[in-house]
């Protein structure tokens, strides 16, 4: 069984906890997929292909990260127009493009998208164009348990030209906005977010001001808590609108997310394809393009994503490319492909996964393919665990600041981390098995081994660790060349020199456990010391000739 973890809310601890999927959830907790087909979970089927009305629904108050008035905070940013002149682009997921702040009757606030339509574009001057950029309608709204058996497009936004002050483009509508308990998108069905409207152009010449492009609509917005999303079709975010032209052109609109979850404790099962929308281009020199949408944006938090399909961030169009998955205290089980969107150069990529919050887990299972870096945001934390044997992770991991941390968990299986960890944050190791680091890591925070083994290198010439180490397990070095370590090693754990090369210690290694040389050479140089170690078992070479003040050894055998 591949899916081992799920996320439930602990009422006692007031925090999410990762538990075995065999553990029975209390009423109201998050749930993992039980392996049943999505159609069997739907007790009352409503086919969008047959009948769906367009009913308004407000975002629930429990969606702390995003609400009707703050959806822009978790959406792709619109591009900037010229400062204090032309309109800025609307944010992704249906934000309306702004108009110039100079014209009378203008609306510069980026109106968010909602349950029935994208946001309206900023109004041109009353005695000029006098028009609002109309928003695109949401393709359909759903409640209850819904099976989507036909394609659903979101409506496109529009913009209007003006003589001096043009209107901003309206935001594109989401294809589907759901407040129901579950939704199942069947194979072959496409939910396409509406395109943001292009900003209107100023026509009077150098003094005219273009409007910002509208943001693209989301492919699917799930707004209900404790709901289930099953996708075997195609979810696509709408593209942002292009900024309007004129003497002072507008910024481009942000791309829509393929899937945006606003509720908590949502279970997402993806066996299809989910793609973010592309940001709109700026209207001219001095403006910026909108950022592209995420493939999946788990904005509500405390959700579970089982991915055995394909998820891709929106391609860049001059702005930032879209992240594959944006997590916010979530569990991601990946046996499919997650990719960051390609930048406009066609080579570099956005992050495959960005972790926000301090309760994130990425579980890798057979078939996992991640393309792009893993970003742990400032103050965030994420655990990486191998749910299947024989896996390795070759992606680079970036730690956002000194408070960020990635934990490598060997509680289920050993695995190799061949990518490099960089940034100012910390690395932790947990579980009873072995985690092997073969990347040339440059992170500057601490390394903490709470259990199990952290092995540096795998018999070759790569693999490194920097900063101080708290070792309450086993720290092993397995390299064929010479590797130097000058930090401090504390804790109750043991040190093993396993490689054919040389481990040169120049710092105060105050760990209390044993020291074992199974191969190669352990050398103490300069002020290097292992005086606190319980003893040395020497089955290789123990070299203390390079110390500046001798060496104290509690016991020496071998």
PADREN-242326 format. One line per 8 residues: for each residue y, x, z of C-alpha. Coordinates in Angstrom, 3 decimals, padded with zeros to 6 digits, m for minus. Layout:
<recs>
Y:X:Z ~ ...
</recs>
This chain:
<recs>
000.000:000.000:000.000 ~ 003.235:001.589:m001.110 ~ 005.829:m000.505:000.710 ~ 005.636:000.671:004.281 ~ 009.038:m000.020:005.764 ~ 011.280:m003.015:006.137 ~ 014.477:m003.609:008.041 ~ 014.792:m006.082:010.905
017.686:m006.793:013.220 ~ 017.027:m005.986:016.883 ~ 018.782:m008.534:019.053 ~ 018.224:m006.288:022.082 ~ 019.630:m003.096:020.567 ~ 022.164:m004.894:018.356 ~ 021.163:m002.575:015.520 ~ 018.820:m002.606:012.517
015.378:m001.067:012.954 ~ 012.889:000.149:010.370 ~ 009.391:m001.179:011.078 ~ 006.036:m001.354:009.332 ~ 005.803:m004.164:006.817 ~ 002.699:m005.280:008.702 ~ 004.823:m006.017:011.751 ~ 005.630:m009.698:012.047
009.348:m010.385:011.907 ~ 011.090:m012.602:014.405 ~ 012.801:m015.650:012.990 ~ 016.044:m014.663:011.336 ~ 015.152:m010.997:010.734 ~ 015.100:m009.233:007.390 ~ 011.816:m009.294:005.539 ~ 010.012:m007.071:003.091
008.191:m008.179:m000.004 ~ 004.763:m009.570:000.813 ~ 003.334:m008.915:m002.612 ~ 003.373:m012.562:m003.705 ~ 004.824:m013.431:m007.058 ~ 008.464:m014.486:m006.859 ~ 007.771:m017.888:m008.409 ~ 005.448:m018.843:m005.555
008.199:m018.226:m003.029 ~ 010.400:m020.882:m004.644 ~ 009.470:m024.237:m003.112 ~ 012.124:m026.219:m004.975 ~ 012.772:m025.045:m008.501 ~ 016.049:m025.595:m010.327 ~ 016.165:m024.215:m013.856 ~ 019.550:m022.991:m015.014
018.284:m023.452:m018.554 ~ 017.931:m027.183:m017.831 ~ 020.783:m028.144:m015.528 ~ 023.320:m026.304:m013.396 ~ 026.708:m027.604:m012.365 ~ 029.733:m025.450:m011.701 ~ 030.367:m026.046:m008.004 ~ 032.812:m023.983:m005.978
031.618:m022.073:m002.914 ~ 033.588:m019.835:m000.585 ~ 032.257:m016.503:000.571 ~ 030.733:m016.839:004.056 ~ 032.572:m015.381:007.025 ~ 029.607:m013.207:008.026 ~ 030.085:m010.926:005.010 ~ 032.010:m008.309:006.955
032.394:m005.733:004.202 ~ 033.411:m008.150:001.458 ~ 034.920:m011.605:001.587 ~ 036.948:m013.793:m000.735 ~ 040.059:m011.801:000.126 ~ 038.508:m008.331:000.397 ~ 035.941:m008.137:m002.405 ~ 038.089:m005.463:m004.058
037.314:m003.145:m001.120 ~ 033.722:m002.721:m002.244 ~ 034.197:m002.919:m006.007 ~ 034.968:m000.369:m008.710 ~ 038.665:000.490:m008.627 ~ 040.983:m000.436:m011.454 ~ 043.021:002.259:m013.153 ~ 046.676:002.929:m012.390
049.538:002.005:m014.652 ~ 052.733:004.041:m014.612 ~ 054.069:004.196:m011.023 ~ 056.504:001.374:m010.211 ~ 056.498:000.255:m013.825 ~ 053.456:m001.216:m015.562 ~ 050.508:m003.140:m014.133 ~ 047.462:m001.646:m012.455
043.977:m002.575:m013.598 ~ 042.019:m005.162:m011.623 ~ 039.064:m004.114:m009.503 ~ 035.528:m004.694:m010.717 ~ 033.645:m007.911:m009.929 ~ 036.386:m010.047:m011.403 ~ 039.669:m008.688:m010.069 ~ 042.693:m009.787:m012.076
044.877:m007.121:m013.676 ~ 048.412:m006.722:m012.337 ~ 051.700:m007.124:m014.148 ~ 054.847:m005.063:m013.810 ~ 056.516:m005.074:m010.393 ~ 059.928:m005.137:m012.102 ~ 059.836:m008.452:m013.881 ~ 060.851:m011.763:m012.255
058.004:m014.134:m011.471 ~ 055.469:m011.339:m011.496 ~ 052.201:m011.185:m009.570 ~ 051.232:m007.638:m008.729 ~ 048.522:m008.473:m006.178 ~ 045.063:m007.870:m007.591 ~ 043.572:m011.354:m007.316 ~ 039.840:m011.121:m006.443
037.058:m012.869:m008.257 ~ 035.386:m015.794:m006.528 ~ 032.598:m018.333:m006.666 ~ 033.915:m020.199:m009.703 ~ 035.890:m017.655:m011.711 ~ 037.266:m014.152:m011.903 ~ 040.762:m013.455:m010.589 ~ 043.838:m014.467:m012.560
045.887:m011.743:m014.182 ~ 049.426:m011.022:m013.037 ~ 052.064:m013.299:m014.546 ~ 054.586:m012.074:m017.083 ~ 058.290:m012.776:m016.512 ~ 059.052:m016.500:m016.486 ~ 061.713:m016.161:m019.170 ~ 059.679:m013.596:m021.062
056.021:m014.412:m021.661 ~ 055.855:m016.784:m018.721 ~ 052.069:m016.865:m018.793 ~ 049.219:m015.980:m016.466 ~ 046.246:m014.012:m017.731 ~ 043.483:m016.656:m017.505 ~ 040.359:m015.699:m015.594 ~ 036.861:m015.996:m016.980
034.700:m018.739:m015.480 ~ 031.540:m017.977:m013.519 ~ 028.589:m018.808:m015.749 ~ 026.710:m020.778:m013.076 ~ 026.534:m021.248:m009.323 ~ 023.234:m021.812:m007.538 ~ 022.028:m023.088:m004.180 ~ 018.550:m023.568:m002.729
015.661:m021.828:m004.493 ~ 016.392:m021.145:m008.139 ~ 014.462:m019.848:m011.123 ~ 016.693:m018.627:m013.954 ~ 014.885:m019.208:m017.226 ~ 017.699:m018.845:m019.755 ~ 020.467:m016.355:m020.495 ~ 023.709:m016.888:m018.573
026.986:m015.195:m019.599 ~ 030.055:m015.004:m017.418 ~ 033.332:m016.020:m018.994 ~ 035.726:m013.372:m020.296 ~ 039.242:m012.966:m018.958 ~ 042.356:m013.007:m021.164 ~ 045.776:m011.458:m021.246 ~ 049.061:m012.345:m022.966
051.662:m010.143:m024.581 ~ 055.266:m010.295:m023.450 ~ 058.583:m009.050:m024.793 ~ 059.448:m006.898:m021.772 ~ 056.862:m007.867:m019.144 ~ 053.343:m008.665:m020.292 ~ 050.706:m010.465:m018.256 ~ 047.757:m008.707:m016.664
044.308:m009.481:m018.000 ~ 042.245:m012.064:m016.139 ~ 039.087:m010.936:m014.374 ~ 035.724:m011.640:m015.941 ~ 033.545:m014.256:m014.272 ~ 030.201:m013.418:m012.705 ~ 027.230:m014.639:m014.709 ~ 025.661:m016.232:m011.619
027.067:m016.712:m008.117 ~ 024.343:m017.725:m005.647 ~ 024.509:m019.116:m002.126 ~ 020.846:m020.142:m002.150 ~ 017.792:m018.963:m000.242 ~ 016.254:m017.280:m003.277 ~ 016.776:m016.627:m006.954 ~ 014.204:m015.454:m009.507
015.378:m014.058:m012.853 ~ 012.449:m014.322:m015.233 ~ 011.400:m011.709:m017.820 ~ 013.501:m011.693:m020.978 ~ 016.500:m013.374:m019.332 ~ 019.925:m011.680:m019.307 ~ 022.689:m012.359:m016.786 ~ 025.785:m010.756:m018.322
029.002:m010.546:m016.317 ~ 032.110:m011.562:m018.213 ~ 034.413:m008.905:m019.635 ~ 037.782:m008.385:m018.027 ~ 040.676:m009.478:m020.187 ~ 042.759:m006.807:m021.870 ~ 046.186:m006.448:m020.354 ~ 048.981:m007.925:m022.411
051.207:m005.502:m024.308 ~ 054.964:m005.220:m024.026 ~ 056.530:m005.612:m027.451 ~ 060.206:m004.739:m026.966 ~ 059.819:m000.982:m027.279 ~ 060.185:001.933:m024.843 ~ 061.362:m000.239:m021.932 ~ 058.528:m002.769:m022.183
055.717:m002.926:m019.632 ~ 052.051:m003.575:m020.313 ~ 049.739:m005.476:m017.980 ~ 046.667:m004.050:m016.304 ~ 043.227:m004.822:m017.666 ~ 041.108:m007.318:m015.751 ~ 037.981:m006.271:m013.885 ~ 034.572:m007.070:m015.334
032.472:m009.741:m013.633 ~ 029.197:m009.037:m011.829 ~ 025.869:m009.880:m013.410 ~ 024.685:m011.592:m010.212 ~ 026.392:m012.114:m006.857 ~ 024.151:m013.109:m003.926 ~ 026.393:m014.384:m001.138 ~ 023.865:m015.944:001.263
022.339:m014.148:004.275 ~ 018.566:m013.673:004.648 ~ 018.081:m014.547:000.986 ~ 015.742:m013.118:m001.630 ~ 016.577:m011.817:m005.096 ~ 013.694:m011.278:m007.520 ~ 014.659:m009.763:m010.845 ~ 012.330:m009.274:m013.777
015.060:m009.699:m016.366 ~ 018.323:m007.898:m017.143 ~ 021.408:m007.972:m014.904 ~ 024.518:m006.420:m016.469 ~ 028.013:m006.040:m015.064 ~ 030.891:m006.906:m017.369 ~ 033.159:m004.210:m018.790 ~ 036.705:m003.858:m017.535
039.576:m004.792:m019.816 ~ 041.784:m002.209:m021.514 ~ 045.264:m001.722:m020.116 ~ 048.043:m003.283:m022.158 ~ 050.238:m001.195:m024.429 ~ 054.009:m000.841:m024.560 ~ 056.560:001.729:m023.545 ~ 054.922:001.716:m020.105
051.229:000.923:m020.615 ~ 048.913:m000.593:m018.002 ~ 045.788:000.719:m016.290 ~ 042.243:m000.224:m017.224 ~ 040.132:m002.712:m015.276 ~ 037.118:m001.725:m013.185 ~ 033.591:m002.476:m014.341 ~ 031.504:m005.166:m012.652
028.370:m004.449:m010.630 ~ 025.012:m005.413:m012.066 ~ 024.041:m006.941:m008.699 ~ 026.397:m007.426:m005.751 ~ 025.000:m008.616:m002.407 ~ 027.547:m009.964:000.064 ~ 025.141:m011.285:002.699 ~ 023.092:m009.383:005.256
019.281:m009.201:005.551 ~ 018.786:m009.804:001.823 ~ 015.495:m008.751:000.224 ~ 015.922:m007.494:m003.349 ~ 012.821:m007.007:m005.505 ~ 013.578:m005.423:m008.858 ~ 011.007:m005.049:m011.608 ~ 013.530:m005.478:m014.395
016.710:m003.660:m015.392 ~ 020.075:m003.678:m013.610 ~ 023.141:m001.933:m015.062 ~ 026.773:m001.652:m013.997 ~ 029.638:m002.427:m016.354 ~ 031.943:000.162:m017.924 ~ 035.511:000.583:m016.738 ~ 038.287:m000.294:m019.157
040.422:002.396:m020.774 ~ 044.035:002.899:m019.791 ~ 046.621:001.510:m022.183 ~ 048.199:004.844:m023.029 ~ 049.534:008.183:m021.845 ~ 050.063:008.502:m018.099 ~ 047.655:005.703:m017.168 ~ 044.096:005.905:m015.902
040.928:004.109:m016.851 ~ 039.119:001.812:m014.459 ~ 036.046:003.049:m012.619 ~ 032.664:001.751:m013.731 ~ 030.513:m000.626:m011.699 ~ 027.429:000.168:m009.646 ~ 023.986:m000.868:m010.765 ~ 023.272:m002.407:m007.346
025.955:m002.732:m004.670 ~ 024.407:m003.684:m001.304 ~ 027.808:m004.406:000.188 ~ 026.775:m006.858:002.912 ~ 024.582:m004.313:004.676 ~ 021.182:m004.354:006.390 ~ 019.376:m005.246:003.173 ~ 016.059:m004.085:001.709
015.759:m003.013:m001.937 ~ 012.293:m002.596:m003.455 ~ 012.845:m001.025:m006.861 ~ 009.988:m000.723:m009.326 ~ 012.204:m001.232:m012.358 ~ 015.334:000.533:m013.618 ~ 018.782:000.650:m012.001 ~ 021.705:002.467:m013.651
025.376:002.802:m012.806 ~ 027.903:001.943:m015.477 ~ 028.816:004.682:m017.946 ~ 032.220:006.290:m017.490 ~ 035.032:005.549:m019.918 ~ 037.588:008.028:m018.636 ~ 037.353:006.779:m015.039 ~ 034.556:007.463:m012.553
031.069:006.514:m013.707 ~ 029.181:003.961:m011.629 ~ 026.799:004.865:m008.813 ~ 023.215:003.707:m009.301 ~ 022.840:002.124:m005.850 ~ 025.496:001.838:m003.144 ~ 023.780:001.447:000.242 ~ 025.357:000.275:003.478
022.820:000.477:006.329 ~ 019.947:m000.414:004.014 ~ 016.320:000.431:003.245 ~ 015.559:001.496:m000.332 ~ 011.923:001.752:m001.443 ~ 011.835:003.410:m004.838 ~ 008.891:003.489:m007.208 ~ 011.048:003.078:m010.305
014.121:004.755:m011.777 ~ 017.571:004.941:m010.180 ~ 020.272:006.721:m012.199 ~ 023.927:007.436:m011.749 ~ 026.045:006.468:m014.733 ~ 026.924:009.103:m017.300 ~ 030.497:010.354:m017.309 ~ 032.499:010.173:m020.510
031.430:013.740:m021.401 ~ 027.877:012.432:m021.789 ~ 026.483:015.189:m019.557 ~ 027.556:014.860:m015.921 ~ 026.509:011.866:m013.832 ~ 027.714:009.872:m010.890 ~ 025.546:009.850:m007.780 ~ 022.249:008.045:m008.090
022.583:006.716:m004.521 ~ 025.549:006.692:m002.156 ~ 024.816:006.053:001.517 ~ 027.404:004.423:003.764 ~ 026.742:003.587:007.416 ~ 024.375:005.273:009.848 ~ 021.127:003.302:009.358 ~ 019.840:004.100:005.860
016.305:004.902:004.744 ~ 015.121:006.040:001.315 ~ 011.357:005.796:000.946 ~ 009.861:007.482:m002.108 ~ 006.596:006.133:m003.495 ~ 004.501:006.970:m006.544 ~ 006.550:006.543:m009.720 ~ 009.884:007.352:m008.102
012.389:008.861:m010.532 ~ 015.916:009.490:m009.261 ~ 018.506:010.902:m011.679 ~ 021.701:012.143:m010.061 ~ 022.763:013.385:m006.647 ~ 022.323:011.636:m003.328 ~ 025.684:011.342:m001.568 ~ 025.869:010.806:002.190
029.406:009.581:002.827 ~ 031.644:010.840:005.608 ~ 030.234:009.740:008.951 ~ 027.098:008.308:007.329 ~ 023.424:009.108:007.856 ~ 020.264:008.620:005.818 ~ 016.565:009.340:006.276 ~ 014.283:010.356:003.421
010.550:009.712:003.774 ~ 007.646:010.062:001.346 ~ 005.591:006.880:001.296 ~ 003.002:008.447:m001.029 ~ 001.280:011.830:m000.927 ~ 002.183:014.743:m003.184 ~ 005.828:013.849:m003.803 ~ 008.872:016.085:m004.043
012.597:015.384:m004.204 ~ 014.514:017.539:m006.664 ~ 017.910:015.888:m006.315 ~ 020.845:017.633:m004.694 ~ 022.197:016.020:m001.535 ~ 025.890:016.158:m000.625 ~ 026.968:015.648:002.995 ~ 030.456:014.172:003.245
031.745:015.700:006.484 ~ 030.688:017.263:009.796 ~ 029.544:013.877:011.129 ~ 027.214:013.113:008.216 ~ 023.478:013.796:008.380 ~ 020.314:013.625:006.322 ~ 016.943:013.418:008.076 ~ 013.738:014.472:006.346
010.914:012.426:007.874 ~ 007.289:013.558:007.548 ~ 005.812:010.724:009.621 ~ 003.908:009.374:006.595 ~ 003.366:012.393:004.333 ~ 004.448:015.971:003.822 ~ 006.882:016.520:000.994 ~ 008.938:019.220:m000.689
012.728:019.074:m000.934 ~ 013.469:021.251:m003.960 ~ 017.067:020.155:m004.425 ~ 019.963:021.791:m002.583 ~ 021.765:020.323:000.421 ~ 025.497:021.061:000.507 ~ 028.524:020.013:002.514 ~ 029.674:020.252:006.107
027.071:017.926:007.618 ~ 023.771:018.310:009.430 ~ 020.070:018.272:008.589 ~ 017.347:016.889:010.851 ~ 013.560:017.026:010.596 ~ 011.252:014.482:012.210 ~ 007.611:013.447:011.962 ~ 004.364:015.267:012.664
003.835:016.899:009.276 ~ 005.612:019.549:007.183 ~ 008.908:019.370:005.315 ~ 009.396:022.258:002.877 ~ 012.855:023.264:001.667 ~ 012.809:025.303:m001.543 ~ 016.421:024.772:m002.613 ~ 019.257:027.226:m002.040
020.993:025.153:000.608 ~ 024.630:025.753:001.514 ~ 025.307:023.067:004.127 ~ 027.176:024.465:007.124 ~ 026.151:022.066:009.887 ~ 023.287:022.356:012.347 ~ 019.582:021.916:011.665 ~ 017.535:020.032:014.263
013.730:019.965:014.291 ~ 012.639:017.212:016.672 ~ 008.954:017.371:015.712 ~ 006.669:018.672:013.006 ~ 007.318:021.720:010.843 ~ 010.300:022.796:008.792 ~ 009.176:025.390:006.249 ~ 011.774:027.474:004.433
010.412:028.493:001.034 ~ 007.003:027.937:m000.483 ~ 005.795:031.447:m001.238 ~ 008.506:032.262:m003.781 ~ 012.063:033.572:m003.672 ~ 013.956:030.334:m003.034 ~ 014.594:028.234:000.030 ~ 017.271:028.823:002.653
018.817:027.426:005.798 ~ 022.297:027.998:007.176 ~ 023.990:027.261:010.482 ~ 022.382:027.054:013.892 ~ 018.908:025.632:014.455 ~ 017.625:023.540:017.353 ~ 013.869:023.986:017.122 ~ 011.633:021.663:019.115
008.813:021.843:016.602 ~ 007.824:024.683:014.278 ~ 010.173:026.724:012.092 ~ 008.306:028.624:009.368 ~ 009.608:031.048:006.735 ~ 007.461:031.468:003.603 ~ 009.200:033.672:001.070 ~ 007.973:036.628:m000.959
011.268:038.534:m000.782 ~ 013.660:039.465:002.034 ~ 015.566:036.637:003.682 ~ 018.127:037.166:006.442 ~ 019.001:034.701:009.172 ~ 021.968:035.333:011.468 ~ 022.407:032.018:013.271 ~ 021.108:031.007:016.665
017.709:029.400:017.180 ~ 017.325:027.390:020.375 ~ 014.826:024.866:021.691 ~ 011.228:024.806:022.869 ~ 009.601:025.276:019.475 ~ 007.824:028.125:017.724 ~ 008.689:030.510:014.882 ~ 006.235:031.500:012.149
006.688:034.260:009.571 ~ 004.290:033.054:006.855 ~ 005.460:034.699:003.629 ~ 004.612:038.035:002.052 ~ 008.236:039.156:002.255 ~ 010.523:040.057:005.155 ~ 012.340:037.782:007.599 ~ 015.297:039.681:009.075
016.790:038.133:012.226 ~ 020.239:039.352:013.235 ~ 021.255:036.602:015.666 ~ 020.303:035.555:019.173 ~ 017.127:033.536:018.703 ~ 016.768:031.893:022.108 ~ 013.834:029.589:021.364 ~ 011.177:029.431:024.092
008.047:028.963:022.001 ~ 005.726:031.538:020.501 ~ 006.414:033.864:017.571 ~ 003.627:034.319:015.025 ~ 003.568:036.788:012.136 ~ 000.842:035.617:009.746 ~ 001.940:037.765:006.794 ~ 004.712:040.090:005.687
007.305:041.473:008.088 ~ 009.434:040.099:010.897 ~ 012.361:042.461:011.436 ~ 014.987:042.433:014.180 ~ 018.235:044.006:013.007 ~ 021.555:044.678:014.715 ~ 021.870:042.394:017.747 ~ 018.883:040.330:016.666
016.736:039.203:019.572 ~ 013.733:036.981:020.322 ~ 013.712:037.846:024.028 ~ 013.290:034.211:025.109 ~ 010.137:033.717:023.031 ~ 006.964:033.355:025.075 ~ 005.288:036.092:023.063 ~ 004.583:037.589:019.647
001.283:037.301:017.792 ~ 001.445:040.052:015.186 ~ m000.924:039.740:012.231 ~ 001.474:041.486:009.873 ~ 004.363:043.875:010.589 ~ 006.806:043.593:013.494 ~ 009.771:045.893:012.855 ~ 012.322:046.518:015.638
013.644:049.802:014.266 ~ 016.879:048.223:013.059 ~ 018.049:046.841:016.399 ~ 021.159:048.346:017.976 ~ 020.106:047.906:021.596 ~ 016.326:047.798:021.560 ~ 014.162:044.713:021.824 ~ 012.721:042.785:024.746
009.326:041.165:024.139 ~ 007.541:039.057:026.755 ~ 004.086:039.599:025.250 ~ 002.661:041.224:022.140 ~ m000.811:040.573:020.743 ~ m002.544:040.809:017.395
</recs>
